[in-house]
Amino acid sequence: MAVNDTRNAESLLEKIFYYMNQLMDEKDFEKAILLLTDLGRTLVGSDRASFWYWDTKKKQYWTIAAWGSEKITMPEGTGIVGAAIKEKESVIINNPYEDERFNPSVDKESGYITKSILCMPVTNEKGKVIGAFQAINKLDVNGLDGSFGEWDVKRLAMVAVFCGKTLESHMLQREAQIDQLTGLKNRRGFYEYYAEKMENTDSDRPMCIVICDIDFFKKVNDTYGHNAGDAVLIHVADVLHGNLRIGDEVVRWGGEEFVFLLQNKNLEEAAEFAEEVRKQIETTVCEYAGSRIKVTMSFGVEALNRDRDLAENIKRADDKLYIAKSFGRNRVVKQSGD
């Protein structure tokens, strides 16, 4: 028995070293979280494991990583995850179908049978709960059904700490790249996104940059006040973001200026896209404090040249925007003669 225990301990230690070595070299957040989730599953010997994020803005929980299942979203305050987060302590259930906190709907949809659950809240460095780690269906050394216990809680606690620190670091980095008013990427976030696209996108694919600016934005602030100006920026950002396709991005470049990076579109197609967006902006209304505020936008379109740096590509698009402004605003310019 002692020999088996020693072998099991050595095997577990080897697995821990394996995951830690992988994590040391992993820079991608999603891959790192998936590795941590699998490490937690291995440490407690469960069939499945998932790491949940508490999205307080949307009032829901959703799986950042789920080992053995697809992404799941649940309303805030529900399920075993909700119980662990609310109570701020680990929840062990070895007879879930007899527990009123357990929601069997996922099992009914998937055909999977949940027999045991260990769910632990995940906190940031200040002790605030930001998510939960959940292990499902404990397996013994022979792969048979088992029961979670306090020893599993101690093992999982280590992984929960790493998950919390990794998530918090990712959130802080993401916040630094997000414009707090509009929720779009800011200029810093765009630089990183652009570099990633240049590295991972086939050089033969056409790409375009579209830079756009709200016409007479100062007049909006002077007439309705700066809070109304903020409302207009949010309204415009929502319209711009609503036109994105998979692989495209829009950022708040600064002030009332925004930039699109469009994939798989040549200059003509990008100009047509910009024209559709221009029409939407022109025909929509921003309602603020009883006022109906209408604005227009001007657009400059440039085919991205990989032999030029980002600053030069942006400048060339900005030159087109300047032409659009000079010739009456509320228009799209893709070449000097437009």
N, C-alpha and C positions, 0 to 999 in steps of 0.2 A: 504493500500500500504506500509506504514511504517512497519507494522507488518511482511509482507512478506519479505521486505528488511532485517529486523532484523533476521528473520529465515534463509534466504539465507546466510547472513553473518556468523551466528553461524554454519551453516552446512559446509560452506567453511573452517572456522577456525578449526572445528573438523577434516576435511580431512587433513589439513596442519599438525596438531599435529600427526595424524596417520602416515603420510609419514615420518615426522621427527623422530618419535620414531623408525620406521622401519630402517631408514637410520643410526641411532646411533648404532644399533646392527649389521649392515651389513658390512662385511669385503671384500666380493667378489666384484671386480670392475664391472663386467658385470651386476650383480644383482642391485648394487647401481645405476648405470647409468639408468637401466630400471625403477627403482623406481622414479628417478628424472624426467625421461621422462614422466612417468604417472602423476607425480605431476604437471608438466607444462601443460599437457593436461587438468587436472582437474581445474587448476587455470584460464585458459582462456576459459574453456568450449568448447573444440574442440572434434571432433569425432576421429581424429588421431593426433599423434605427433611423431616426430623422432629427434634424435640427430645425427648430421653428423660430421665426422672427415675429416679434410682437409689433405690428404696424399700428401705432396708436392713432395716426391720422385717419386711416381707413377703418379703424376699429375692427381689426381682424388679425388672425394668426395665419401665417403661411410658411410652408417648408422651403428653407433656403437650400437644404440638401436632404434627400430622402433615399436611403439605401434599401432597395427592395420594393419601392413603390413610386408612383408618379407624384408630381407636385400636388399638394393638398392645401386648400384654403378653408378656414373655419371662422365663423363670427367670434368676435371678442367675448370672452367669458364662458365659452362652451367647451365641452369635452374634458378629457383628462389634462390636456395641455392648459386649458383655462383654469382648472383646479390647482395645478402646480404653481401657475403664475399668481393666481389670487392669494393662495395660502403661503406663498413664498417658501415652500418646502417640498421635498421629494414626495412623490406619491407612488406607492407600490400596490398593485392590484393583481392578485393571482386568480381571480374569478370575475373578470370584467363584465360578463353578461348578467351578473347579479348586482352590479354596482350602477346606481342611477346616474352617475356622472359619465358613464361610458356611452358613447353614441355609436350604435352598431350599423348605421347607414352605410359607412364606407365598406364594411365587411359584406353587406348585402349586395352592394354594387360590384365589388371585385371578386366575391367568392372566397376571400381569405377569411380564416377563422382566428380571431385574437384570443389567446388563452392566458396571457400574462403581460403586464405592462409595468415599466419603470419610467417615470417621468420626473425630470429634475429641472427647476428654474435655472436660467442662465443670467448672470448679472454682469454689469460693467464694473470698472475699478472703484466706482463710488457706491457699489452695492445696489444700484437700481436694476430691477429686472428688465431685461431687453428681449428675452426669448425663453426657449425651453429645449431640452434634449430628451427625446423619448426613445426607449428601447422596447421592442415588442417580441414576445414569445421567447422566453428563456429556454435554452437547450443545455442539457447536461453533457458530460464528456463523451457520451455515447450518441449524442445527437437526438436524444429523446426529450420530451416535454419536461421542463423543470419549473422552479419557482424562484422569483427574484427575492433577494434578502438584503440585509444591511451591508454585507460585504460588497455586493454589487453597487450599492450607493457610494461607498468609499472609492471604488475603482472609477466609477463614472464621473465623480466629482472632479478628478484631474482633467478629464477631457472637457467637461463643462467650463472649466476655467480657461483653457486654451481657446475654446469656441467663443467665449465672451470677449477675450482680448482680441482675437482675430476679427470678429464682427465689429467691435468698437473701433479698431484701427481702420477698417474698411469704411465705416460710416463717417469717421472724421476726414478721411481722405476724400470721400465723395462729397461731403459738405463743402470742402474747400474748392471743389470744382463745379459747384451748383450756384446759380444766381438765386439768392434767397427770395427775391420778389416774384419772379416768374416761374421758378422751378426748372428752367432750362439750364443746360451747361453754360458756364461762363467762359471767358477767353482762355483761362488756364485749362479748363476741362477740354476745350476744343483742341488745344495744342496736343494733348495726350491722345485724344481720339484720332486726330489727323495723323500723328506718327504711327499709330497702330494700323490705320487703314493703309498707309503707304507701305507698311511692312507686310501686311497680310492680303492685299488685294492684287489680283493679276494686273500687271502693268499694261496689258492690252485693252483692259476695260476702260471705256470713257468715263470721266468724272468731271463735274462742273462745280464752280463756286458761284453762289448767288448772294449778293449783299443788298440789304434793303433797309430803308430808313423811313420813319413816320414823317409825313409832310407837315410842316408848321407845328411841330410838337410844342414849341415854346408858347405858341398862342393858346394851346389847350391848358397849359399850366397857368398862364396869365388870366385866362377867362374863368376857368372852373376851380383852380387851385391845384396844388401839388398832389393831394390825395387822389383827385380825379385823374391826374396824369399817371399815377401809379396804376389806377384801375384800367386805364387805356392800355398801358404796357402789358398788363396781365391778359387783357382781352385779346390783344394782338398776338401775344405769345401763344395763347390757346389756339387761335386760328392757324398760325404757322405750324404749330406742332401737330395739329389735326390733319395736316396735309402730308405728313411724312410717310414714306414707304419703308419697308424693311431694308436696312442697310444705310438709310439716309440719316442726316442729323441736322438740327437747327440749334443755334446758340445765341445768347444775348451777347453781342460783341462789345457793347458799351452804350450807355445812354439810351437813345431810342433806335439804335442800330442793331440789326440781326444778320446772321450769316448762315446760309444753308451749304452743306456739302452733299452733293447728289451723286449717287452711283449709277452706272449703266445708262447715262443720258449724255447725248452729244449736245453741242451748243444750241441747236435748234430746239431739241426736246426740252432742255433746261429752260429756255426762254418761254416756251409754251406753258411749262409748269409754273413759272413765275407769273405769267399773265393770268392764269387761273387763280392763283393766290391773290394777285392784285385786285381782281374782280370781287373776290370774297370779302376782302377788307373794305372795299368801296361800298359794298351793299349791306354790310353788317353794322350793328349799332352797339356801342358800349353804354349801358345804362348805369348811372351813378347818382345817388342822392336825388332822384327825381329828374335828372338831366339825361337827355339822349344825345350822346356824343358820337359824331361820325368823323372818321379820319380816312385819309388815303395814304398810300405808300409808293415810293419810287424804288426801282430795282436795277441793279447792274449785274450782268451775267458774263461769266468768263469760263472758257474751257480750261480745266486744270492741266498745267504742263508740269510733268514730273521732273523735268530738268531745271525748273525754277524752284526756289524755296517758297515756303508758305507766304512769307511777307510779300514777295513779288507777285504771287498769284492773287493775293488779297488786294494789293494795290491796283492791279489791272482791272479787277472787278469794281473797285472803288472809283476808278476813273470813269467807268461806264455809269455808275450811280451819279457821279457829278454831272455827267452829260444829261441824264434824265432829270436831274434837279434844274439844270440850266434851261431846259426846253419845256418848262411848264409843270414838272412834277407829275405824279400819278401815272407813271408809265414805266415800261420795261425797255432797257437798252442792252443789246447784246453785241453791238459793234458801233464804231464811231459814226457811221452814216445813218443810224436808226432814227 
